[in-house]
Amino acid sequence: NPRQRGFIRAAGCSENLKLLQTIIRSAKREHRPLGVVFVDIAKAFDTVSHQHILYGLQQRGVDPHIISLVSNMY
């Protein structure tokens, strides 16, 4: 993915951090709600029960649409 910056010698994560800061500033300026999620799904949750993750999201009041999105990843 062209937005992935981890383990890349030149740019690192600074370009994506600047982009994120721009998005956050824009949302604040325009009084728009903004949610940010960082997901590394490659072997990220191999040892954690997927049901446990979904239950934890429910218990924390995460929007059901987001829970469904996470569920569909597995």
DSSP file (Angstrom, degrees, kcal/mol; ACC not computed):
  #  RESIDUE AA STRUCTURE BP1 BP2  ACC     N-H-->O    O-->H-N    N-H-->O    O-->H-N    TCO  KAPPA ALPHA  PHI   PSI    X-CA   Y-CA   Z-CA
    1    1 A N    >         0   0    0      0, 0.0     3,-1.4     0, 0.0     0, 0.0   0.000 360.0 360.0 360.0 134.5    0.0    0.0    0.0
    2    2 A P  T 3   +     0   0    0      0, 0.0     0, 0.0     0, 0.0     0, 0.0   0.708 360.0  56.2 -65.0 -18.6    1.4    3.4   -0.9
    3    3 A R  T 3  S+     0   0    0     12,-0.0     2,-0.3    13,-0.0    13,-0.1   0.590  81.7 103.9 -87.4 -11.3    0.4    4.8    2.6
    4    4 A Q    <   +     0   0    0     -3,-1.4     8,-0.1     1,-0.1     9,-0.0  -0.560  38.0 165.0 -73.7 130.7    2.3    2.1    4.5
    5    5 A R    >   +     0   0    0     -2,-0.3     3,-1.4     6,-0.1     7,-0.2   0.501  30.3 115.9-124.8 -10.2    5.5    3.6    5.9
    6    6 A G  T 3  S+     0   0    0      1,-0.2     3,-0.1     7,-0.1     5,-0.0  -0.373  85.7  10.1 -64.8 142.3    6.7    1.2    8.5
    7    7 A F  T 3  S+     0   0    0      1,-0.2     2,-0.5     2,-0.1    -1,-0.2   0.690  92.7 130.4  64.2  22.3   10.1   -0.4    7.8
    8    8 A I    <>  -     0   0    0     -3,-1.4     4,-0.9     1,-0.1    -1,-0.2  -0.938  53.3-144.9-107.4 125.2   10.8    1.9    4.8
    9    9 A R  T  4 S+     0   0    0     -2,-0.5    -1,-0.1     1,-0.1    -2,-0.1   0.883  85.3  38.7 -58.4 -47.9   14.2    3.5    5.1
   10   10 A A  T  4 S+     0   0    0      1,-0.1    -1,-0.1     2,-0.1    -2,-0.0   0.995 124.0  21.7 -74.3 -66.0   13.5    7.0    3.6
   11   11 A A  T >4 S-     0   0    0      1,-0.2     3,-1.0     2,-0.1     4,-0.4   0.815  75.3-179.8 -81.7 -31.2   10.2    8.3    4.8
   12   12 A G  T 3<  -     0   0    0     -4,-0.9     4,-0.2    -7,-0.2     3,-0.2  -0.364  63.6 -47.3  60.2-145.2    9.4    6.3    7.9
   13   13 A C  T 3> S+     0   0    0      1,-0.1     4,-2.4     2,-0.1    -1,-0.2   0.463 113.4  95.9 -99.8  -3.0    6.1    7.3    9.5
   14   14 A S  H <> S+     0   0    0     -3,-1.0     4,-2.3     1,-0.2     5,-0.2   0.862  82.0  52.9 -61.9 -37.5    6.6   11.1    9.4
   15   15 A E  H  > S+     0   0    0     -4,-0.4     4,-2.0     1,-0.2    -1,-0.2   0.928 112.5  44.4 -63.8 -44.2    4.6   11.6    6.1
   16   16 A N  H  > S+     0   0    0     -4,-0.2     4,-2.6     2,-0.2    -2,-0.2   0.860 110.9  55.0 -68.7 -34.2    1.6    9.6    7.4
   17   17 A L  H  X S+     0   0    0     -4,-2.4     4,-2.5     2,-0.2    -2,-0.2   0.912 108.0  48.9 -63.7 -42.3    1.8   11.5   10.8
   18   18 A K  H  X S+     0   0    0     -4,-2.3     4,-2.1     2,-0.2    -2,-0.2   0.907 111.2  50.2 -62.9 -41.3    1.7   14.8    8.9
   19   19 A L  H  X S+     0   0    0     -4,-2.0     4,-2.2     2,-0.2    -2,-0.2   0.922 110.6  49.5 -62.3 -44.2   -1.3   13.6    6.9
   20   20 A L  H  X S+     0   0    0     -4,-2.6     4,-2.6     1,-0.2    -2,-0.2   0.915 109.5  51.5 -61.7 -43.6   -3.1   12.5   10.1
   21   21 A Q  H  X S+     0   0    0     -4,-2.5     4,-2.6     1,-0.2    -1,-0.2   0.895 109.5  50.7 -60.5 -40.1   -2.4   15.8   11.7
   22   22 A T  H  X S+     0   0    0     -4,-2.1     4,-2.3     2,-0.2    -1,-0.2   0.913 110.8  48.4 -63.2 -43.5   -3.9   17.6    8.7
   23   23 A I  H  X S+     0   0    0     -4,-2.2     4,-2.3     2,-0.2    -2,-0.2   0.911 112.5  48.4 -64.1 -43.2   -7.0   15.4    8.9
   24   24 A I  H  X S+     0   0    0     -4,-2.6     4,-2.4     2,-0.2     5,-0.2   0.928 111.9  48.8 -64.0 -45.8   -7.5   16.0   12.6
   25   25 A R  H  X S+     0   0    0     -4,-2.6     4,-2.8     1,-0.2    -1,-0.2   0.914 111.4  50.2 -60.1 -42.9   -7.1   19.8   12.2
   26   26 A S  H  X S+     0   0    0     -4,-2.3     4,-2.2     1,-0.2    -1,-0.2   0.920 110.4  49.1 -62.3 -44.5   -9.6   19.8    9.4
   27   27 A A  H  <>S+     0   0    0     -4,-2.3     5,-2.9     1,-0.2     4,-0.3   0.903 113.6  46.8 -63.0 -41.3  -12.2   17.8   11.4
   28   28 A K  H ><5S+     0   0    0     -4,-2.4     3,-1.1     3,-0.2    -2,-0.2   0.931 111.9  50.0 -65.1 -45.4  -11.7   20.2   14.4
   29   29 A R  H 3<5S+     0   0    0     -4,-2.8    -2,-0.2     1,-0.3    -1,-0.2   0.874 117.1  40.5 -61.5 -37.9  -12.0   23.3   12.3
   30   30 A E  T 3<5S-     0   0    0     -4,-2.2    -1,-0.3    -5,-0.2    -2,-0.2   0.345 109.4-122.7 -94.1   5.8  -15.2   22.1   10.6
   31   31 A H  T < 5 +     0   0    0     -3,-1.1    -3,-0.2    -4,-0.3    -4,-0.1   0.886  59.3 151.2  54.1  43.4  -16.6   20.6   13.8
   32   32 A R      < -     0   0    0     -5,-2.9    -1,-0.2    -6,-0.2     2,-0.1  -0.847  50.1-113.7-103.7 140.9  -16.9   17.2   12.3
   33   33 A P        -     0   0    0      0, 0.0     2,-0.4     0, 0.0    -5,-0.0  -0.452  36.9-169.7 -68.1 146.6  -16.7   14.0   14.4
   34   34 A L        -     0   0    0     -2,-0.1     2,-0.4     2,-0.0   -10,-0.0  -0.991  13.6-167.6-143.3 131.0  -13.6   11.9   13.6
   35   35 A G        -     0   0    0     -2,-0.4     2,-0.5     2,-0.0     0, 0.0  -0.958   7.9-163.2-115.9 138.8  -12.6    8.5   14.6
   36   36 A V        -     0   0    0     -2,-0.4     2,-0.4     2,-0.0    -2,-0.0  -0.984   8.3-180.0-124.8 128.8   -9.0    7.2   14.1
   37   37 A V        -     0   0    0     -2,-0.5     2,-0.6     2,-0.0    -2,-0.0  -0.995  14.3-157.2-130.0 130.1   -8.1    3.5   14.2
   38   38 A F        -     0   0    0     -2,-0.4     2,-0.5     2,-0.0    -2,-0.0  -0.935  20.2-178.8-105.2 121.5   -4.7    2.0   13.7
   39   39 A V        +     0   0    0     -2,-0.6     2,-0.5     2,-0.0    -2,-0.0  -0.979  21.8 178.8-128.5 127.4   -4.9   -1.6   12.6
   40   40 A D        +     0   0    0     -2,-0.5     4,-0.1     1,-0.1    -2,-0.0  -0.882  13.0 171.3-120.6  95.3   -2.1   -4.0   11.9
   41   41 A I    >   +     0   0    0     -2,-0.5     2,-1.0     2,-0.1     3,-0.5   0.599  41.2 106.2 -89.0 -10.2   -3.9   -7.2   11.0
   42   42 A A  T 3  S-     0   0    0      1,-0.3     4,-0.0     2,-0.1    -1,-0.0  -0.587 114.5 -32.6 -73.9 103.7   -1.0   -9.3    9.8
   43   43 A K  T >  S+     0   0    0     -2,-1.0     3,-0.6     1,-0.1    -1,-0.3   0.669 103.3 130.8  61.1  19.8   -0.5  -11.8   12.7
   44   44 A A  T <  S+     0   0    0     -3,-0.5     3,-0.2     1,-0.2    -2,-0.1   0.864  78.4  23.2 -71.5 -35.4   -1.6   -9.1   15.1
   45   45 A F  T >  S+     0   0    0     -4,-0.4     3,-0.8     1,-0.1    -1,-0.2  -0.108  76.7 130.6-125.6  36.5   -4.1  -11.2   17.0
   46   46 A D  T <  S+     0   0    0     -3,-0.6    -1,-0.1     1,-0.2    -2,-0.1   0.839  83.3  35.8 -58.8 -34.6   -2.9  -14.8   16.4
   47   47 A T  T 3  S+     0   0    0     -4,-0.2     2,-0.5    -3,-0.2    -1,-0.2   0.431 100.8  87.4-103.9   0.9   -3.1  -15.7   20.1
   48   48 A V  S <  S-     0   0    0     -3,-0.8     2,-0.2     1,-0.0    -3,-0.0  -0.859  84.2-111.9-104.2 134.3   -6.1  -13.7   21.1
   49   49 A S     >  -     0   0    0     -2,-0.5     4,-1.9     1,-0.2     5,-0.1  -0.421  17.8-144.7 -61.1 127.1   -9.6  -15.1   20.8
   50   50 A H  H  > S+     0   0    0      1,-0.2     4,-2.4     2,-0.2     5,-0.2   0.875 101.9  55.3 -62.6 -36.4  -11.5  -13.2   18.2
   51   51 A Q  H  > S+     0   0    0      1,-0.2     4,-2.6     2,-0.2    -1,-0.2   0.879 105.3  53.2 -63.0 -36.6  -14.7  -13.6   20.2
   52   52 A H  H  > S+     0   0    0      2,-0.2     4,-2.4     1,-0.2    -1,-0.2   0.896 108.4  49.7 -65.1 -40.5  -12.9  -12.0   23.2
   53   53 A I  H  X S+     0   0    0     -4,-1.9     4,-2.1     2,-0.2    -2,-0.2   0.941 112.7  46.6 -62.2 -47.4  -11.9   -9.0   21.0
   54   54 A L  H  X S+     0   0    0     -4,-2.4     4,-2.2     1,-0.2    -2,-0.2   0.898 112.0  50.8 -63.4 -41.0  -15.4   -8.5   19.8
   55   55 A Y  H  X S+     0   0    0     -4,-2.6     4,-2.7     1,-0.2    -1,-0.2   0.917 109.0  51.7 -62.1 -43.4  -16.8   -8.8   23.3
   56   56 A G  H  X S+     0   0    0     -4,-2.4     4,-1.3     1,-0.2    -2,-0.2   0.886 108.9  50.4 -61.3 -39.5  -14.3   -6.2   24.6
   57   57 A L  H  <>S+     0   0    0     -4,-2.1     5,-2.3     2,-0.2     3,-0.2   0.917 111.3  48.7 -64.2 -42.8  -15.4   -3.8   21.8
   58   58 A Q  H ><5S+     0   0    0     -4,-2.2     3,-1.8     1,-0.2    -2,-0.2   0.925 108.8  53.2 -61.7 -45.0  -19.1   -4.3   22.8
   59   59 A Q  H 3<5S+     0   0    0     -4,-2.7    -1,-0.2     1,-0.3    -2,-0.2   0.777 107.0  52.9 -62.9 -26.9  -18.4   -3.8   26.5
   60   60 A R  T 3<5S-     0   0    0     -4,-1.3    -1,-0.3    -3,-0.2    -2,-0.2   0.367 117.9-111.0 -92.2   5.5  -16.7   -0.5   25.6
   61   61 A G  T < 5 +     0   0    0     -3,-1.8    -3,-0.2     1,-0.2    -2,-0.1   0.748  52.8 171.7  76.7  24.1  -19.7    0.8   23.7
   62   62 A V      < -     0   0    0     -5,-2.3    -1,-0.2    -6,-0.1     5,-0.1  -0.436  46.6 -91.2 -67.6 141.1  -18.0    0.7   20.2
   63   63 A D    >>  -     0   0    0      1,-0.1     4,-2.0    -2,-0.1     3,-0.9  -0.242  31.4-126.6 -53.0 133.1  -20.5    1.4   17.4
   64   64 A P  H 3> S+     0   0    0      0, 0.0     4,-2.4     0, 0.0     5,-0.2   0.791 109.0  59.7 -55.7 -30.4  -22.0   -1.9   16.1
   65   65 A H  H 3> S+     0   0    0      2,-0.2     4,-1.9     1,-0.2     5,-0.1   0.892 106.5  46.6 -65.7 -38.1  -21.0   -1.0   12.6
   66   66 A I  H <> S+     0   0    0     -3,-0.9     4,-2.6     2,-0.2     5,-0.2   0.909 111.1  51.7 -68.7 -42.3  -17.3   -0.9   13.6
   67   67 A I  H  X S+     0   0    0     -4,-2.0     4,-2.7     1,-0.2    -2,-0.2   0.909 109.6  50.5 -60.6 -41.7  -17.7   -4.2   15.5
   68   68 A S  H  X S+     0   0    0     -4,-2.4     4,-2.4     2,-0.2    -1,-0.2   0.900 108.9  51.6 -62.4 -41.3  -19.1   -5.7   12.4
   69   69 A L  H  X S+     0   0    0     -4,-1.9     4,-0.8     2,-0.2    -2,-0.2   0.934 112.3  45.3 -60.4 -47.2  -16.2   -4.4   10.3
   70   70 A V  H >X S+     0   0    0     -4,-2.6     3,-0.9     1,-0.2     4,-0.6   0.915 111.9  52.8 -62.8 -43.2  -13.7   -5.9   12.8
   71   71 A S  H >< S+     0   0    0     -4,-2.7     3,-1.2     1,-0.3    -1,-0.2   0.887 104.8  55.1 -59.7 -40.6  -15.7   -9.2   12.8
   72   72 A N  H 3< S+     0   0    0     -4,-2.4    -1,-0.3     1,-0.3    -2,-0.2   0.688  95.3  67.7 -69.5 -17.7  -15.6   -9.4    9.0
   73   73 A M  H <<        0   0    0     -3,-0.9    -1,-0.3    -4,-0.8    -2,-0.2   0.777 360.0 360.0 -69.7 -25.1  -11.8   -9.2    9.1
   74   74 A Y    <<        0   0    0     -3,-1.2    -1,-0.2    -4,-0.6    -2,-0.2   0.409 360.0 360.0-102.3 360.0  -11.7  -12.6   10.7
